[in-house]
Amino acid sequence: MKILVLNCGSSSVKYKLIDSKTKDVLAEGGVEKIGLADSFLKFKRPDGSKETIEVEMPDHKEAIRQVMKVLTDPENGVIKSFDEIGAVGHRVVHGMEYFNKSVLITPEVIEKVKECYPVAPLHNPANVTGIEAVTEIMPEVPQVAVFDTAFHQTMPAKAYMYALPYEDYKKYGVRRYGFHGTSHRYVSRRACEFLGLPYDKQRIITCHIGNGASITAIKNGESVDTSMGLTPTEGLMMGTRVGDVDPGALVYLQEMRGADAKELQKIINKESGVLGISGISNDMRDIEAGIEAGNERAKLALDMYEYRILKYIGAYTAVLGGVDIIVFTGGVGENQTGLRESICRQLEFMGVTFNEEANKARGEEVEISGKDSKVHVVCIPTDEELMIAEDTEAIVG
């Protein structure tokens, strides 16, 4: 079955067409700046070459039309008609407590996703827009929703509850939900396959480290705690997100700046993190270049970034009663070899040994711990789209 996987953002659409039997990626690309004058579509041709074309796309419906046009193009396409697409799988960011697994999309499901708008105002509306656009263009094709939050619904109450008035949980659903669930689920399973270990008998800490970042504690195949919370702002220091912070500091900052809620949201989501501390960039490659040039704030940003990761690994090792596997994934986790080495060196106290030669690999499946290490440390490139395609096939098939 050919499955189209869509990840719709507020002004973008990323796509992959995957053959669910062979797991081959038949086509991939994305649309950016939807609704703006300079919107464009970029895609990879069947021969592997890439192309970018400027196309006027006032909304997501037109964006998805352009994606389908490329997929069926006589020269650049890989299918002859829409009929070859057996199903569409959508990444949906927030499912609150409504969804603990992927589901076939129905009108009732869409209404529940809309009820999650207040806790995911940037993501869920875009996800629904993508679903509705596909429904209009290909009304007979079944669609599946795969939720970022679903994997973490196995967390116990002691992990997901905040120490706020209990009524706020019951009335407004204020609790920890966690995100990147599809990635954490994929890399934890794939790590066990790679190492030849049974998934349901391992204590695993997965580190999805990128511009957005989260860490998850997984015991016997189930998420038992994760660093992100009600929103993707909590937890690790990220590219532009603040991560863990004293909520009293936010109240104080709001009063001192005379900021409203919208401005405060901008501060904690767009102006903080690595960018806010370094003052130069949210890209770790720029931070490393800044450090080389002697920029002290860049050095501080990296030190803080690594420290938060180390602290969460330590905390989750205690939560799990020990750890068998640590997984690095995400743009930074897969490619920043210096960060991986620094973290591993600081985990020697719990029996981690380090393979410097293996750690030179970037974006590859590799074990970077030594043969005598008491903990397996691996790098596993994430593949959320494949996970979405597999869930979609399982439900539709």
DOLO-459228 format. One record per residue: residue in one letter; x, y, z of N, C-alpha, C in turn. Coordinates in steps of 0.1 Angstrom, whole numbers, padded with zeros to 4 digits, always signed. Each point is the difference from the previous one (the first is absolute). Layout:
N
aXYZXYZXYZ/...
//
This chain:
397
m+0008-0012+0000-0008+0012+0000+0009+0013+0000/k-0004+0009-0008+0007+0013+0000-0007+0009+0009/i+0007+0005+0010-0005+0009+0010+0006+0014+0000/l-0008+0010-0001+0004+0014+0000+0000+0004+0015/v+0012+0005+0005+0001+0005+0013+0001+0015+0000/l-0008+0007+0007+0000+0014+0000+0002+0006+0014/n+0008+0010+0001+0003+0007+0012-0003+0015-0003/c-0012+0004+0004-0004+0014-0004+0002+0010+0012/g+0008+0010-0003+0003+0010+0010-0009+0012-0004/s+0002+0011+0008-0008+0012-0002+0002+0006-0014/s+0012-0001-0005+0002+0006-0013+0008-0010-0009/s+0000-0012+0003+0008-0010-0007-0007-0014-0001/v+0005-0008-0010-0004-0014-0001+0012-0008-0004/k+0003-0010+0009+0011-0009-0004-0007-0013-0004/y+0006-0007-0010-0007-0012-0004+0010-0011-0004/k-0004-0013+0001+0007-0011-0005-0010-0010-0005/l+0003-0006-0012-0008-0011-0005+0008-0013+0003/i-0005-0009+0007+0007-0012+0005-0007-0012-0005/d+0008-0010-0005-0006-0013-0003+0001-0008+0013/s-0012-0003+0006+0000-0007+0013+0005-0014+0000/k+0001-0006-0012+0005-0014+0000+0015+0000+0000/t+0006+0008-0008+0015+0001-0001+0006+0010+0009/k-0008+0009+0005+0004+0011+0009+0009+0010-0008/d-0001+0000-0013+0008+0009-0008-0008+0014-0001/v+0008+0010+0000-0005+0014-0001+0000+0002-0015/l-0012+0001-0006-0002+0002-0015+0002+0015-0004/a-0004+0009+0009+0001+0014-0003-0001+0008+0013/e+0006+0011+0000+0000+0009+0012+0002+0014-0003/g-0005+0009+0008+0002+0014-0002-0008+0008+0010/g-0002+0013-0004-0007+0009+0010-0004+0013-0007/v-0010+0006+0006-0005+0013-0004+0003+0010+0012/e+0004+0011-0003+0003+0010+0010-0006+0014-0004/k-0002+0008+0010-0006+0013-0001-0014+0001-0006/i-0008-0010+0004-0014+0000-0005-0007+0013+0004/g-0007+0006-0010-0007+0012+0003+0008+0013-0002/l+0013-0002-0003+0009+0012-0003+0003+0001-0015/a+0005+0011-0004+0002+0003-0014+0011-0009-0006/d+0010-0004+0009+0012-0007-0005-0001-0015+0004/s-0012-0006+0000-0001-0014+0004+0006-0009-0011/f+0005-0011+0005+0008-0009-0010-0002-0015+0005/l+0003-0008-0010-0001-0015+0002+0014-0005-0004/k+0006-0009+0009+0012-0006-0003-0002-0015+0001/f+0006-0008-0009-0002-0014-0001+0012-0007-0006/k+0001-0013+0002+0011-0008-0005-0005-0008-0012/r+0007+0001-0011-0004-0008-0012+0003-0015+0002/p-0006-0008-0009+0003-0014+0001+0015-0004-0001/d+0008+0009-0007+0014-0003-0002+0008+0005+0012/g-0006+0006+0010+0007+0005+0012+0003+0014+0000/s-0001+0007-0011+0003+0014-0001-0012+0008+0006/k+0003+0012+0004-0010+0008+0007-0004+0013-0008/e-0012+0004+0002-0004+0012-0007-0010+0008+0009/t+0001+0013-0002-0009+0009+0007-0007+0009-0010/i-0013+0001+0001-0008+0008-0009-0009+0010+0008/e-0001+0012-0005-0009+0009+0007-0014-0001-0006/v-0010-0002+0009-0013-0002-0004-0009+0008+0010/e-0010+0007-0006-0009+0007+0009-0010-0010+0007/m+0001+0001+0013-0008-0010+0009-0006+0008+0011/p-0012+0005-0002-0007+0008+0010-0004-0007+0012/d-0002-0014-0001-0004-0007+0012+0005-0015-0001/h-0003-0008+0010+0005-0014+0001-0007-0008-0011/k-0012+0003-0004-0007-0008-0010+0008+0001-0013/e+0004+0012-0004+0008+0002-0012+0014-0006+0001/a+0006+0001+0012+0013-0006+0003+0000-0015-0003/i-0011-0007+0005-0001-0014-0001-0003-0004-0015/r-0008+0009-0007-0002-0002-0014+0013+0000-0008/q+0009+0009+0004+0013+0001-0007+0009-0012+0003/v-0001-0005+0013+0007-0012+0003-0005-0012-0009/m-0013-0001-0001-0005-0011-0008+0003+0002-0015/k+0001+0013-0004+0004+0002-0014+0014-0004-0003/v+0009+0002+0010+0014-0005-0002+0001-0015+0000/l-0008-0006+0009+0001-0015+0002-0005-0007-0013/t-0009+0007-0007-0006-0006-0012+0006+0006-0013/d+0009+0009+0001+0006+0006-0012+0007-0010-0009/p-0002+0000-0013+0006-0010-0009+0015+0000+0001/e+0007+0011+0002+0014+0000+0001+0006-0002+0014/n-0006+0007+0010+0006+0000+0013-0008-0009+0010/g-0011-0005-0004-0009-0008+0009+0004-0015+0001/v-0007-0006+0010+0003-0015+0002-0013-0008-0001/i-0012+0007-0001-0012-0007-0002-0008+0006-0012/k-0009-0008-0005-0007+0005-0012-0013+0007+0004/s-0006-0004+0011-0012+0007+0005-0002-0001+0015/f-0009+0008+0005-0003-0001+0015-0004-0014+0004/d-0006-0007-0009-0005-0013+0003+0010-0010+0006/e+0013+0003-0003+0011-0009+0005+0003+0002+0015/i-0005+0011+0005+0002+0003+0015-0011-0008+0008/g+0005-0009+0008-0010-0008+0007-0005+0006+0013/a+0008+0009+0006-0004+0007+0012+0009+0012+0003/v-0005+0009+0008+0008+0012+0004+0002-0001+0016/g+0012+0001+0004+0003+0001+0015+0004+0014+0003/h-0006+0006+0011+0002+0013+0004+0007+0000+0014/r+0010+0009+0001+0006+0003+0013-0010+0010+0007/v-0005-0004+0012-0008+0010+0007+0007+0002+0014/v+0002+0012+0003+0009+0003+0012-0006-0004+0013/h-0013+0005+0002-0005-0001+0014-0013-0008+0000/g-0001-0010+0008-0012-0008+0002-0006+0000+0014/m+0006+0008+0009-0003+0000+0014-0003-0014+0005/e-0010-0002+0008-0003-0014+0005-0010-0007-0009/y-0004+0006-0011-0009-0007-0009+0005-0012-0008/f+0013+0001-0003+0006-0010-0009+0013-0006+0006/n+0000-0013+0002+0012-0007+0005+0007-0008-0011/k-0005+0001-0012+0005-0007-0011-0004+0007-0013/s+0005-0005-0011-0004+0006-0013-0014-0005-0004/v-0007+0008-0007-0014-0003-0003-0004+0004-0014/l-0010-0007-0006-0006+0003-0012-0007+0013+0001/i+0002+0009-0009-0007+0014+0001-0014-0001-0004/t-0009+0005+0009-0014+0001-0002-0004+0014+0004/p-0012+0005-0003-0005+0013+0005+0001+0001+0015/e-0002-0010+0007+0000+0000+0015+0015+0002+0004/v+0009-0006-0006+0015+0002+0003+0004+0014-0003/i-0004+0006-0011+0003+0013-0003-0005+0010+0011/e-0012-0002+0005-0006+0008+0010+0008+0000+0013/k+0005-0012+0003+0008-0002+0012+0014+0007-0002/v+0006-0001-0012+0012+0007-0002-0002+0015+0001/k-0011+0005-0005-0003+0014+0001-0002+0005+0015/e-0004-0009+0009-0001+0003+0014+0013+0002+0006/c+0011-0005-0006+0013+0002+0004+0007+0013-0004/y-0007+0008-0008+0005+0012-0005+0006+0009+0010/p-0006+0002+0012+0005+0009+0010+0014-0004+0005/v+0004-0013+0000+0013-0004+0005+0010-0001-0011/a-0004+0000-0013+0009+0000-0011-0005+0009-0011/p+0000+0013+0003-0007+0010-0010+0008+0001-0013/l+0013-0003+0000+0007+0001-0013+0000-0012-0008/h-0001-0012+0007+0001-0012-0007-0013-0007-0004/n-0009-0002+0009-0012-0008-0003-0009+0006-0011/p-0002+0014+0000-0008+0005-0011+0006-0003-0014/a+0013+0001+0000+0007-0003-0013-0002-0015-0004/n+0001-0009+0010-0002-0014-0002-0014-0003-0005/v-0010+0007+0006-0014-0002-0005-0002+0005-0014/t+0007+0012-0003-0001+0006-0013+0005-0010-0011/g+0011-0007+0004+0005-0010-0010-0009-0011-0002/i-0006-0005+0011-0010-0011-0001-0012+0004-0009/e-0005+0012+0002-0011+0005-0007+0003+0002-0015/a+0012+0004-0003+0005+0002-0013+0000-0013-0008/v+0006-0010+0007+0000-0014-0007-0014-0005-0002/t-0009+0002+0010-0013-0005-0001-0007+0006-0013/e+0003+0013-0002-0006+0007-0012+0006-0005-0013/i+0013-0002+0000+0007-0004-0012-0002-0015-0003/m+0001-0008+0010-0001-0015-0001-0010-0005+0010/p-0013+0002-0002-0010-0003+0010-0001-0015+0003/e+0004-0009-0009-0002-0014+0003+0012-0007+0006/v+0011+0008+0002+0012-0006+0005-0001+0000+0016/p+0002-0011+0006+0000+0000+0015+0012+0008+0006/q-0002+0006+0011+0010+0008+0007+0002-0004+0014/v+0012+0000+0005+0003-0004+0014+0007+0011+0007/a-0003+0003+0013+0007+0009+0008+0009-0007+0009/v+0013+0005+0000+0010-0006+0009+0005+0012+0009/f-0003-0002+0013+0002+0011+0010+0014+0000+0007/d+0006+0012+0000+0012+0002+0008-0001-0004+0014/t-0012+0002+0006-0002-0002+0014-0004-0015+0004/a-0004-0008-0010-0006-0013+0003+0009-0009+0008/f+0013-0001-0005+0009-0009+0006+0002+0002+0015/h-0001+0013+0005+0002+0003+0014-0012-0002+0008/q-0011-0005-0005-0012-0002+0008+0001-0011+0010/t+0011-0008-0001+0003-0010+0010+0006+0005+0013/m+0004+0013+0000+0006+0006+0012-0010-0001+0012/p+0006-0004+0012-0009+0000+0012-0003+0014+0004/a-0011+0001+0008-0005+0014+0005+0011+0007+0007/k+0009-0007+0008+0010+0007+0008+0010+0007-0009/a+0001-0005-0013+0009+0007-0010-0007+0011-0008/y-0012-0002-0003-0007+0010-0009-0007+0011+0007/m-0003-0002+0013-0008+0011+0007+0010+0011+0004/y-0006+0012-0001+0007+0012+0006-0006+0003+0014/a+0008+0006+0009-0005+0003+0013-0007+0013+0000/l-0010+0001-0009-0009+0011-0001-0013-0005+0006/p-0010+0009+0003-0013-0004+0005-0006-0011-0009/y-0004-0011+0006-0005-0012-0007-0011+0004-0009/e-0008+0010+0003-0011+0004-0008+0004+0005-0014/d+0012+0005+0000+0005+0005-0013+0004-0011-0010/y+0003-0012+0006+0002-0012-0008-0014-0005-0005/k-0009-0001+0009-0013-0005-0004-0008+0009-0010/k+0001+0013+0003-0007+0009-0008+0006+0004-0014/y+0014+0002+0001+0007+0005-0012+0010-0010-0006/g+0002-0011+0007+0009-0010-0006+0015+0004+0002/v+0003+0008+0010+0014+0005+0002+0008-0012+0007/r+0009-0005-0008+0009-0011+0004+0011-0002-0010/r+0009-0008+0003+0011-0003-0009-0005-0010-0011/y+0002+0003-0013-0004-0008-0011+0013-0006-0007/g+0010+0009-0002+0012-0005-0007-0002+0001-0015/f+0011+0001-0007-0001+0000-0015+0012-0008-0006/h+0001+0001-0013+0010-0008-0007-0002-0015+0002/g-0013-0004+0004-0003-0014+0003+0003-0010-0011/t-0003+0004-0012+0002-0008-0011+0015-0003-0002/s+0008+0010+0002+0015-0002-0001+0005-0008+0011/h-0004+0003+0013+0005-0008+0011-0004-0015-0002/r-0012-0002-0005-0005-0014-0002+0008-0007-0010/y+0003+0007-0012+0008-0006-0010+0014-0003+0004/v+0007+0010+0005+0014-0003+0003+0003-0010+0011/s-0010+0000+0010+0002-0010+0011-0001-0014-0005/r-0010-0002-0009-0002-0013-0006+0011-0004-0009/r+0004+0010-0008+0011-0003-0010+0013-0003+0007/a+0003+0007+0011+0012-0002+0008+0001-0014+0004/c-0012-0006+0005+0000-0014+0005+0002-0009-0012/e-0006+0003-0011+0002-0009-0012+0015+0001-0004/f+0006+0012+0000+0014+0002-0004+0009-0008+0010/l-0003+0000+0013+0009-0007+0010-0004-0014+0002/g-0011-0005-0006-0004-0013+0002-0005-0003+0014/l-0007+0009+0006-0006-0001+0013-0015+0001+0000/p-0007-0007+0010-0014+0000+0000-0005+0013+0005/y-0009+0007-0008-0005+0013+0003-0008+0001+0013/d-0007-0011+0003-0009+0001+0012+0007-0004+0013/k+0014+0000+0000+0007-0003+0012+0012+0009+0002/q-0001+0012-0006+0011+0010+0001-0004+0012+0007/r+0010+0006+0007-0002+0014+0005+0008+0009-0009/i-0008+0009-0007+0006+0008-0011-0002+0015+0003/i+0010+0008-0003-0002+0014+0001+0003+0005-0015/t-0010+0006-0006+0001+0005-0013+0001+0015+0000/c+0010+0005-0007+0004+0015+0000-0003+0005-0014/h-0011+0006-0003-0003+0006-0012+0005+0015+0001/i+0012+0002-0006+0006+0013+0002+0002+0007-0013/g-0008+0011-0001+0001+0009-0012-0004+0014+0004/n-0005+0007-0010-0005+0014+0004-0011-0001+0010/g-0009-0010-0002-0009-0004+0011+0006-0013+0006/a-0001-0001+0013+0007-0011+0006-0008-0006+0012/s+0001-0013+0002-0007-0006+0011+0007-0014+0003/i-0001-0004+0013+0006-0013+0004-0011-0008+0006/t+0000-0013-0002-0011-0009+0005+0006-0012+0007/a-0006-0003+0011+0003-0013+0007-0009-0010-0004/i+0005-0012-0005-0008-0011-0005+0003-0012+0007/k-0010-0006+0006+0002-0013+0008-0008-0011-0006/n+0006-0011-0004-0007-0011-0006-0010+0004-0011/g+0005+0009-0008-0008+0004-0012-0010+0011+0002/e-0001+0006+0012-0010+0010+0003+0007+0013+0005/s-0005+0011-0004+0005+0013+0005-0005+0002+0014/v+0010+0003+0009-0004+0002+0014+0003+0014+0005/d+0007+0008-0008+0002+0014+0002+0006+0007-0012/t-0002+0012-0001+0006+0008-0012+0001+0014+0004/s+0009+0007-0006+0004+0014+0004-0009+0011-0004/m-0007-0002-0012-0009+0011-0004-0013-0002+0008/g-0008+0011+0001-0012+0000+0008-0013+0002-0006/l-0008+0009+0005-0013+0004-0006+0002+0005-0014/t+0011+0007-0002+0005+0005-0013+0014-0005-0003/p+0005+0003-0012+0014-0004-0003+0011+0009+0006/t-0004+0009+0009+0009+0010+0006+0008-0005+0012/e-0006-0010+0007+0007-0004+0012+0011-0010-0003/g+0009-0001+0010+0011-0010-0001+0013+0006-0003/l+0006-0006-0010+0014+0003-0004+0001+0015-0006/m+0011+0005+0001+0003+0013-0007+0000-0004-0015/m-0007+0008-0008-0001-0003-0014+0006+0012-0009/g-0002-0001-0013+0005+0010-0009-0005+0014+0004/t-0013+0001+0001-0006+0013+0004-0009+0000+0011/r-0003-0012+0006-0009-0002+0011+0007-0001+0013/v-0006+0006+0010+0007+0001+0013+0002-0012+0008/g-0009-0010-0002+0001-0012+0008-0004+0002+0015/d+0005-0008+0009-0003+0002+0014+0004+0014+0005/v-0010+0006+0007+0003+0013+0006-0010+0002+0011/d+0004+0008+0010-0008+0003+0012-0012+0008-0005/p-0013-0005+0001-0011+0007-0004-0002+0014+0006/g+0006+0001+0012+0000+0013+0007+0008+0010-0008/a+0011-0005-0007+0008+0009-0008-0007+0005-0012/l-0010-0008-0005-0008+0005-0012-0010+0011+0005/v-0006-0002+0012-0009+0010+0005+0008+0013+0002/y+0012-0001+0006+0008+0011+0003+0004+0007-0013/l+0004-0008-0010+0004+0006-0013-0012+0007-0007/q-0011-0006+0001-0012+0006-0006-0003+0013+0006/e+0001+0001+0013-0003+0013+0007+0011+0010-0003/m+0012-0004+0000+0011+0010-0003+0000+0005-0014/r-0003-0008-0009-0001+0004-0015-0013+0006-0003/g-0010-0002+0008-0013+0005-0004-0006-0008-0011/a+0004-0013-0001-0004-0008-0011-0014-0007+0002/d-0007-0002-0011-0012-0008+0000+0003-0014-0002/a-0010-0009+0000+0002-0014-0002+0006-0004-0013/k-0004+0007-0011+0005-0002-0013+0015+0003-0001/e+0004+0011+0006+0015+0003+0000+0008-0009+0009/l-0006-0005+0011+0007-0009+0008+0002-0014-0007/q-0010-0004-0008+0001-0012-0008+0012+0002-0010/k+0001+0011-0006+0011+0003-0010+0013-0001+0007/i+0001+0005+0012+0013+0000+0007+0004-0015+0003/i-0009-0008+0006+0004-0013+0004+0001-0010-0011/n-0006+0003-0012+0000-0010-0011+0009+0004-0011/k+0002+0013-0002+0008+0005-0012+0013+0008+0003/e+0001+0005+0012+0012+0008+0003+0009-0005+0011/s-0003-0012+0005+0008-0005+0011+0009-0012-0004/g+0003-0009+0008+0008-0012-0003+0014+0004-0005/v+0005-0008-0009+0014+0002-0005+0001+0014-0006/l-0010+0005-0008+0000+0013-0006+0001+0011+0011/g-0009-0001+0010-0001+0010+0010+0013+0002+0008/i+0007-0012+0003+0012+0001+0008+0012+0004-0009/s+0001-0006-0011+0012+0003-0009-0001+0014-0006/g-0012+0004-0004-0002+0012-0007+0004+0000-0015/i+0004-0012-0005+0005-0001-0014-0009-0009-0008/s-0005-0011+0005-0006-0010-0008-0007-0011+0009/n-0010-0007-0006-0005-0012+0006+0005-0013-0006/d+0010+0002-0010+0006-0011-0007+0013-0004+0007/m+0001-0013+0004+0011-0005+0008+0013+0002-0008/r-0001-0001-0014+0012+0002-0008+0006+0014+0002/d-0009+0010+0000+0004+0014+0002+0006+0002+0014/i-0006-0008+0010+0005+0001+0014+0014-0005+0001/e+0003-0011-0007+0013-0006+0000+0010+0009-0007/a-0004+0007-0010+0008+0009-0007+0003+0012+0009/g-0010+0005+0007+0001+0011+0010+0010-0004+0011/i+0000-0012+0005+0009-0004+0010+0014+0000-0005/e+0002-0005-0013+0013+0000-0006+0006+0014-0001/a-0010+0010-0002+0005+0014-0001+0001+0007+0014/g-0002-0008+0010+0002+0006+0014-0013+0007+0006/n-0011-0003-0006-0013+0006+0005-0004-0006+0013/e+0001+0007+0011-0003-0006+0014-0015-0003+0001/r-0009+0008-0006-0014-0003+0001-0004-0013-0007/a+0007-0002-0011-0002-0013-0008+0005-0012+0008/k+0011+0002+0007+0005-0011+0009-0010-0002+0011/l-0006+0010+0006-0009-0001+0011-0013-0008-0005/a-0004+0004-0012-0012-0006-0006+0002-0015-0001/l+0011-0004-0006+0003-0015-0001+0001-0007+0013/d+0007+0007+0010+0001-0006+0013-0014-0003+0006/m-0008+0010-0001-0014-0001+0006-0008-0011-0007/y+0001+0000-0013-0007-0010-0009+0004-0014+0004/e+0013-0003+0001+0005-0013+0004-0004-0003+0014/y+0001+0009+0009-0003-0002+0014-0014-0005+0002/r-0010+0006-0007-0014-0004+0001-0002-0014-0004/i+0007-0004-0011-0001-0013-0005+0006-0010+0010/l+0011+0003+0005+0007-0009+0010-0009-0001+0013/k-0006+0011+0004-0009-0001+0012-0012-0008-0002/y-0006+0000-0012-0012-0008-0002+0004-0015-0001/i+0011-0003-0007+0005-0014-0001+0002-0005+0015/g+0006+0008+0008+0002-0005+0014-0013-0002+0007/a-0009+0009-0001-0013-0001+0006-0008-0012-0004/y+0000-0002-0014-0007-0011-0005+0006-0014+0003/t+0013+0000+0002+0007-0012+0004-0005-0004+0014/a-0002+0010+0009-0006-0003+0013-0014-0005-0001/v-0008+0007-0009-0014-0004-0002-0002-0014-0005/l+0009-0004-0009+0000-0014-0005+0006-0010+0008/g+0008+0004+0011+0007-0010+0008+0012-0005-0007/g+0006+0009-0008+0012-0004-0008-0004+0001-0015/v+0010-0001-0009-0003+0002-0014+0009-0010-0008/d-0007-0006-0010+0007-0010-0009+0005+0006-0013/i-0008+0010-0005+0003+0006-0013-0003+0015+0000/i+0009+0008-0005-0002+0014-0002+0001+0002-0015/v-0010+0007-0005-0001+0003-0015+0001+0015-0003/f+0008+0003-0009+0001+0014-0005-0007+0000-0014/t-0008+0010-0002-0007+0002-0013-0003+0015-0002/g-0006+0003-0012-0003+0014-0003+0012+0007-0006/g-0002+0012-0006+0011+0006-0008+0013+0002+0008/v-0001+0004+0013+0012+0002+0008+0005-0014+0004/g-0009-0008+0005+0004-0013+0006+0007-0009-0011/e-0004+0001-0012+0005-0008-0011+0013+0005-0006/n+0002+0013+0002+0012+0006-0008+0010+0007+0009/q-0003+0004+0012+0010+0008+0008+0008-0010+0008/t+0011-0005-0006+0008-0010+0007+0006+0005+0013/g+0004+0013+0000+0006+0005+0012-0010+0000+0012/l-0012+0003-0002-0010+0000+0010-0002-0014+0006/r-0001-0010-0009-0002-0014+0004+0012-0004+0008/e+0012+0003-0004+0012-0004+0008+0000+0007+0014/s-0003+0013+0000+0000+0007+0013-0010-0007+0010/i-0012-0003-0005-0010-0007+0009+0005-0013+0004/c+0005-0008-0009+0005-0014+0004+0012+0001+0010/r+0009+0009-0002+0011+0001+0009-0005+0003+0014/q-0011+0007+0001-0005+0004+0014-0009-0011+0006/l-0002-0011-0008-0008-0011+0005+0009-0012+0004/e+0013+0002+0001+0009-0011+0003-0003-0005+0014/f-0005+0008+0009-0003-0004+0014-0010-0011+0000/m-0008-0002-0010-0010-0011-0001+0003-0011-0009/g+0013+0000-0004+0005-0011-0008+0000+0001-0014/v-0002+0013-0005+0000+0002-0015+0015+0002-0004/t+0004-0008-0010+0013+0002-0006-0003+0005-0015/f+0010+0006-0006-0002+0008-0012+0009-0005-0011/n-0006-0002-0012+0007-0004-0012+0002+0012-0009/e+0012+0006+0001+0003+0013-0007-0001-0002-0015/e+0005-0011-0005+0000-0002-0015-0014-0002-0005/a-0009-0008+0007-0014-0002-0004-0007+0013+0000/n+0003+0009+0009-0007+0013+0002+0002+0010-0012/k+0009-0003-0008+0003+0009-0012-0012-0001-0010/a-0008-0010+0001-0011-0002-0009-0011+0011+0002/r-0005+0005-0011-0011+0010+0001-0012-0006-0008/g-0012+0002+0006-0012-0004-0007-0001-0015-0003/e+0007-0009+0008+0000-0014-0003-0004-0007+0013/e-0005-0013-0002-0002-0008+0011+0014-0006+0005/v+0003+0003+0013+0013-0003+0005+0000-0001+0015/e+0007-0010+0005+0002+0000+0015+0013+0007+0003/i-0001+0010+0008+0011+0009+0004+0006-0004+0013/s-0006-0009+0007+0006-0005+0013+0010-0011-0003/g+0009-0002+0010+0011-0010-0002-0006-0014+0003/k+0008-0010-0004-0004-0014+0002-0002-0004+0014/d+0007+0007+0009-0001-0003+0014-0009+0009+0008/s-0008+0008-0008-0009+0010+0007-0012-0008+0006/k-0004+0005+0012-0011-0006+0007-0014+0005-0006/v+0001+0010-0008-0012+0006-0006+0003+0001-0015/h-0010-0005-0008+0002+0002-0015-0004+0015-0003/v+0009+0007-0007-0004+0014-0004+0001-0001-0016/v-0011+0004-0006-0001-0001-0014-0006+0012-0007/c+0004+0002-0012-0007+0011-0008-0009-0007-0010/i-0013+0004+0000-0009-0006-0009-0008+0012-0007/p+0003+0002-0013-0007+0010-0007-0015-0002+0000/t-0008+0010+0004-0014-0002+0001-0007-0001-0014/d-0011-0006+0000-0008-0002-0012-0015+0001+0004/e-0005+0011+0003-0014+0002+0004-0009-0003-0011/e+0004+0003-0012-0009-0002-0012-0002-0015-0002/l+0010-0008+0002-0002-0015-0001-0009-0005+0010/m+0001+0005+0013-0008-0004+0011-0015+0004-0003/i-0002+0011-0006-0013+0005-0004-0006-0009-0011/a+0009-0004-0010-0005-0008-0011-0003-0014+0006/e+0008-0006+0009-0003-0013+0006-0013+0000+0008/d-0003+0011+0007-0012+0001+0008-0012+0001-0010/t+0002+0008-0010-0011+0002-0010-0003-0014-0007/e+0010-0007-0004-0003-0013-0007-0007-0009+0010/a+0005-0001+0013-0006-0009+0009-0015+0003+0002/i-0004+0013+0000-0014+0004+0002-0008-0002-0012/v+0005+0004-0011-0008+0000-0013+0000-0014-0006/g+0012-0007+0001+0001-0013-0006-0009-0010+0006/
//
